[in-house]
Amino acid sequence: MAGTERTYMLDLWTEQHCNDVVEKILSLPPTENSSVLLLASDSSQSDSVKTALGKQNHDKVVQFGNKDKIAVFYDAKLYLDKHGLCAFSVLCSNRHVQYWRLLLTRFITNVYEWKIITVDQQETEVFTEEQITKDVSNFFGSQTSAFGDVSTLTSPIIPTDLFYHGFSCRTGGLSSLPGMKSLNLVFSQSKRDPKALVQENRRKLAKHVGFDPEQFRVASAVHGNCVLVVGEQEPEGYDGIATDRLGTTLGAPGADCVTMIFADPVKRACAALHSGWMGTVKRACVEVIHKMATAFGTNPADICVAMGPSIGQCCFEFDADKIGQFNDIVEEAAVVSDDGLKAFVNLQLCNRVLLEQNGVKPNNIDDKSCTKCTSCNSELFFSYRRDGRPFGNQLGFIGMRM
């Protein structure tokens, strides 16, 4: 399997350490299905190394040259990602071992297995976490190779004089893997996108909309019904988040699950919710209403709710013998196939009924304007059901205007 191949990255950036790096790689026993990635300030600098390695049994020797060290490493990482490679070793001078350790912990998630092999006994140079973090952030901030432009959907149900809001589409970001391309807005250790890249994607969204990315709070999405009020003690996981604070933007992720935004123009409060099929069955949207009433004095009749892109009944297939949990909400929740084995569930209808049952006026619920099917619209949205893993996430977001 491609993911089991061993890859070596050779730090040829500093010319005085090149010979040590080359000597070390040549001393290692040849490995089947191995790749050697040459990282240098100039690709011509590694030509002699490539010639030397040609005598070894390495399947692939690939050169990467760039005047920026982080950029040349990122190009090498994209090579790993494109070829599904997970295990790699960096060969470098002991002088730069701390730099590489700090850099890798900011770029590499738990998907990878990595180690650093030192090639000499040089004294270690000191690098600060703050500087590496800043350099990585600046690197992603300088990237101009975004895929398309940032685009959002908005609902006419949300009062625009009091709130800004929207639902992100998948274009305009830096993520490169097919299922996550391009504006993936959620970081996970189980995916390949580094946190700094996701943060830059969020900054792109914030710049497009006009809010402060440093005050962007996104629900963690654990498929439950817990709702956090900003300022309260944060639970381990929560699917809803609410606030009455100016300047704070709330977000809820989705990749088929229903995202909802709530606006109370009377008490000046808002909320965002992630509600997949489990969250729907657990009445997560009802918990948001209760939390807003308790925390802000919200009257449910004043709330405006917009639902975002999510998997439609056309694509949300469910076991027919398990749809009772949806029928408990509304009898028309699912359509069963003629053979009685498959059912197709309407999550948007289930959530509309729950909202109406708990005091939200029917005309204050928008489940049409932005609820395009994520599975049907591959150019616009991420979809776990359509693409499997890895998958990206769009966000529903809302905040109050100053």
C-alpha positions in Angstrom: 0.0 0.0 0.0 1.2 3.5 -0.8 0.6 4.6 2.8 3.1 2.1 4.1 6.0 3.4 2.0 9.0 5.1 3.8 10.0 8.5 2.6 13.2 10.4 3.5 13.4 14.2 3.4 17.0 15.4 3.1 17.7 18.9 4.5 20.2 20.2 2.0 19.4 23.8 2.8 22.7 24.6 4.4 25.5 23.8 2.0 28.0 23.0 4.8 25.8 20.1 6.0 25.0 18.6 2.6 27.9 16.1 2.7 26.9 14.8 6.1 23.3 14.4 5.0 24.3 12.6 1.8 26.7 10.3 3.7 24.0 9.4 6.2 21.4 8.5 3.6 24.0 6.5 1.6 24.8 4.6 4.8 21.2 3.5 5.4 20.2 0.2 3.9 18.2 0.6 0.7 14.5 0.3 1.3 11.9 -1.1 -1.2 9.2 1.4 -2.1 11.1 4.3 -0.7 11.2 7.9 -1.9 13.9 10.5 -1.2 12.8 14.1 -1.3 15.7 16.6 -1.7 14.9 19.9 0.0 17.3 22.7 -1.1 17.3 26.5 -1.6 17.9 25.8 -5.3 17.0 22.6 -7.2 20.3 22.6 -9.0 22.0 22.4 -5.7 20.8 18.8 -5.3 21.8 17.5 -8.7 25.0 15.9 -7.4 23.0 14.3 -4.5 20.5 12.9 -7.0 23.4 11.3 -9.0 24.8 9.7 -5.8 21.4 8.4 -4.8 20.9 6.9 -8.3 23.4 4.2 -7.2 21.0 3.1 -4.4 17.8 1.1 -4.7 15.4 4.1 -4.1 12.3 4.0 -6.3 11.9 7.8 -6.5 14.3 10.7 -6.0 12.4 14.1 -6.2 13.9 17.5 -6.1 12.3 20.5 -4.4 13.9 23.9 -4.6 12.7 27.2 -3.1 14.3 30.2 -1.5 12.0 29.9 1.4 12.6 26.9 3.7 9.0 26.5 4.9 7.8 26.7 1.3 10.1 23.9 0.1 9.0 21.7 3.0 5.3 22.5 2.2 5.9 21.4 -1.4 7.3 18.2 -0.1 4.4 17.7 2.2 2.0 18.2 -0.7 3.9 15.4 -2.5 3.2 13.1 0.5 -0.4 14.0 0.5 -0.9 13.5 -3.2 0.7 10.1 -3.1 -1.0 9.0 0.2 2.3 8.7 2.1 2.2 8.8 5.8 5.6 7.6 7.2 8.7 9.8 6.7 12.0 10.7 8.2 13.8 14.1 8.0 17.6 13.9 7.8 19.3 17.1 9.1 22.2 18.5 10.9 21.9 18.3 14.7 22.2 22.1 14.6 18.7 22.3 13.1 16.9 19.5 14.9 14.9 21.9 17.1 13.8 23.9 14.1 12.5 20.8 12.4 10.8 19.5 15.5 9.0 22.8 16.0 8.1 23.0 12.3 6.8 19.5 12.0 4.5 19.8 15.1 2.9 22.8 13.4 2.4 21.1 10.0 1.9 17.5 10.7 -1.2 15.8 12.2 -1.7 12.4 13.7 -2.2 11.0 10.2 1.6 10.8 9.8 4.4 8.9 11.5 7.6 10.9 11.5 11.0 11.0 13.0 14.2 13.2 12.7 17.5 11.6 12.0 20.5 13.8 12.8 23.7 13.4 10.7 26.4 15.0 12.8 27.3 16.3 16.3 26.9 20.0 15.7 25.7 22.1 18.6 21.9 22.6 18.5 20.8 26.0 17.4 17.9 27.5 19.5 14.7 28.4 17.8 11.6 29.8 19.6 8.1 28.4 19.3 6.8 31.9 18.9 9.0 32.6 15.9 8.2 29.3 14.2 4.5 29.8 14.8 4.7 33.3 13.4 6.7 32.1 10.4 4.2 29.4 9.6 1.3 31.7 9.9 3.0 34.3 7.7 3.7 31.6 5.1 0.1 30.6 4.8 -1.0 34.2 4.9 1.2 34.9 1.9 -0.2 32.1 -0.3 -2.0 33.3 -3.4 -2.8 29.9 -4.8 -6.3 29.7 -3.4 -8.7 27.6 -5.4 -11.4 30.0 -6.6 -13.0 32.8 -4.6 -14.7 32.7 -1.2 -18.4 32.5 -1.6 -21.3 32.4 0.9 -25.1 31.9 0.9 -27.3 34.2 3.0 -30.9 34.0 4.1 -33.5 36.8 3.8 -35.0 35.7 7.2 -32.1 37.1 9.2 -32.3 40.9 9.9 -29.2 42.3 8.1 -29.3 45.6 9.9 -28.6 43.8 13.2 -26.8 40.6 12.2 -24.2 39.5 9.6 -24.5 35.8 8.7 -24.0 33.2 6.1 -23.1 29.7 5.1 -19.8 29.1 3.4 -19.2 27.2 0.2 -16.2 25.2 -0.5 -14.3 27.5 -2.8 -11.6 30.1 -2.1 -9.3 28.2 0.3 -5.9 26.6 0.4 -6.8 22.9 1.1 -5.6 20.7 -1.7 -6.8 17.1 -1.1 -9.8 16.2 -3.3 -12.3 15.6 -0.5 -11.2 18.7 1.4 -10.5 21.1 -1.5 -10.5 24.1 -0.9 -12.1 26.1 1.9 -12.0 23.5 4.6 -12.8 25.3 7.8 -12.4 22.7 10.5 -9.1 21.3 11.8 -8.8 17.7 12.9 -5.8 15.5 13.9 -7.3 12.8 11.8 -6.9 14.8 8.6 -3.9 16.1 6.8 -4.6 19.9 6.8 -2.4 21.6 9.3 -4.1 23.9 11.9 -2.3 26.9 10.5 -3.8 26.3 7.0 -7.3 25.9 8.5 -6.8 29.2 10.4 -5.8 30.9 7.2 -8.9 29.5 5.5 -11.0 31.0 8.3 -9.2 34.3 7.9 -10.1 34.3 4.2 -13.8 33.8 5.2 -13.6 36.5 7.8 -12.1 38.9 5.4 -14.8 38.2 2.8 -17.6 38.7 5.3 -15.9 41.5 7.4 -15.6 40.0 10.9 -12.6 39.6 13.3 -11.1 36.1 12.8 -9.6 36.3 16.3 -13.2 36.4 17.8 -14.5 33.5 15.8 -15.9 30.7 18.0 -16.8 27.4 16.3 -18.8 24.6 17.8 -16.9 21.3 18.1 -19.6 19.1 16.6 -19.8 15.9 18.7 -23.3 14.9 17.4 -25.0 15.7 20.7 -27.3 18.4 22.0 -25.1 20.4 24.3 -25.1 24.2 23.8 -22.4 26.5 25.1 -23.1 30.2 26.0 -19.9 32.2 25.3 -18.3 33.1 28.6 -19.5 30.0 30.5 -17.3 27.1 31.3 -16.6 25.2 28.2 -17.7 21.5 28.1 -15.7 18.8 26.5 -17.8 18.9 23.4 -20.8 20.9 22.2 -22.8 21.2 19.0 -24.4 24.6 19.7 -23.0 27.9 20.7 -24.8 31.1 21.7 -23.9 34.7 22.6 -25.2 38.2 23.2 -21.7 39.7 22.9 -20.9 42.2 20.2 -17.8 41.4 18.1 -18.1 37.6 18.6 -18.8 35.5 15.5 -20.3 32.1 16.0 -19.9 29.1 13.7 -21.2 25.6 13.3 -19.6 23.0 11.0 -21.3 20.8 8.5 -20.5 18.3 5.7 -24.0 16.9 5.2 -25.3 17.6 8.8 -27.8 20.5 9.1 -26.3 23.8 10.2 -28.6 26.3 11.7 -28.2 29.9 12.7 -30.6 31.6 15.2 -31.1 35.4 15.5 -33.1 37.1 18.3 -33.5 40.8 17.1 -35.4 41.8 20.3 -32.9 40.6 23.0 -30.0 41.0 20.5 -28.6 37.5 20.8 -27.7 34.8 18.3 -26.6 31.1 18.1 -25.2 28.6 15.6 -25.9 24.8 15.7 -24.6 21.6 14.1 -27.4 19.1 13.9 -26.9 15.8 12.0 -29.3 12.9 12.3 -28.2 12.2 15.8 -28.5 15.8 16.9 -31.9 16.0 15.3 -33.1 12.9 17.2 -31.7 14.4 20.4 -33.6 17.6 19.7 -30.5 19.8 19.6 -32.4 22.8 18.1 -34.8 22.7 21.0 -31.8 22.9 23.4 -30.7 26.1 21.6 -34.1 27.7 22.1 -34.1 26.7 25.8 -30.6 28.0 26.3 -31.3 31.4 24.6 -34.4 31.7 26.7 -32.5 31.0 29.9 -29.4 33.0 29.2 -30.8 36.0 27.4 -34.5 36.1 28.1 -35.3 35.2 24.5 -39.0 34.7 23.5 -39.0 31.8 21.0 -41.6 33.7 18.9 -39.0 36.4 18.3 -36.3 33.9 16.9 -35.5 33.8 13.2 -33.8 30.5 12.1 -32.0 29.8 8.8 -30.9 26.3 7.8 -27.8 25.9 5.7 -26.5 23.5 3.1 -27.1 19.9 4.2 -27.9 16.5 2.8 -31.3 16.4 1.2 -34.0 13.7 1.4 -32.9 12.8 -2.1 -29.6 11.5 -0.9 -30.0 10.8 2.9 -30.5 7.0 2.8 -31.3 5.3 6.2 -32.2 1.8 7.3 -35.9 1.5 7.0 -36.3 -0.4 10.2 -34.7 2.4 12.1 -36.7 5.4 11.0 -39.1 5.3 14.0 -36.9 7.8 15.8 -37.6 10.3 13.0 -41.3 9.4 12.8 -41.5 10.2 16.4 -40.8 13.8 15.4 -43.1 13.9 12.3 -44.8 11.0 10.6 -43.7 12.3 7.2 -40.1 12.3 8.1 -39.1 9.5 5.7 -40.1 7.9 2.4 -39.6 4.1 2.3 -38.6 2.3 -0.9 -40.9 -0.1 -2.6 -39.0 -3.1 -1.3 -39.2 -1.8 2.3 -35.4 -2.0 2.8 -34.4 1.7 2.3 -35.7 4.9 3.6 -34.9 8.5 2.7 -35.1 11.0 5.6 -35.9 14.7 5.5 -33.8 16.2 8.3 -34.8 19.7 7.3 -38.5 18.9 7.9 -37.7 17.2 11.2 -35.9 20.3 12.5 -38.7 22.6 11.2 -41.3 20.7 13.1 -39.2 20.7 16.3 -38.7 24.5 16.0 -42.4 25.1 15.4 -43.4 22.8 18.3 -41.2 24.9 20.6 -42.5 28.3 19.8 -40.7 29.5 16.6 -43.1 31.0 14.2 -43.4 29.1 10.8 -42.7 32.2 8.8 -39.5 32.8 10.9 -37.9 29.6 9.7 -36.1 29.5 6.4 -35.4 26.0 5.2 -35.3 26.8 1.5 -33.0 29.6 0.6 -29.7 28.0 1.6 -30.5 24.4 2.1 -29.0 23.0 -1.1 -28.2 19.3 -1.0 -24.5 19.0 -0.1 -24.3 15.5 -1.7 -25.8 16.6 -5.0 -23.6 19.8 -5.3 -20.0 18.6 -5.4 -18.7 21.9 -6.8 -20.3 24.0 -4.0 -20.1 21.9 -0.8 -18.3 19.2 1.1 -20.1 16.0 1.7 -19.0 13.0 3.9 -21.7 10.7 2.4 -20.6 11.5 -1.1 -16.8 11.6 -0.7 -16.0 9.6 2.4 -12.7 10.4 4.2 -11.0 12.7 4.1 -13.7 15.3 3.9 -13.8 19.1 4.5 -16.3 21.2 6.4 -18.2 24.3 5.5 -19.6 26.5 8.3 -22.8 28.4 9.1 -21.9 31.6 10.9 -23.6 34.6 12.5 -22.6 37.7 14.6 -24.1 40.9 15.7 -23.3 44.2 14.0 -21.7 46.9 16.2 
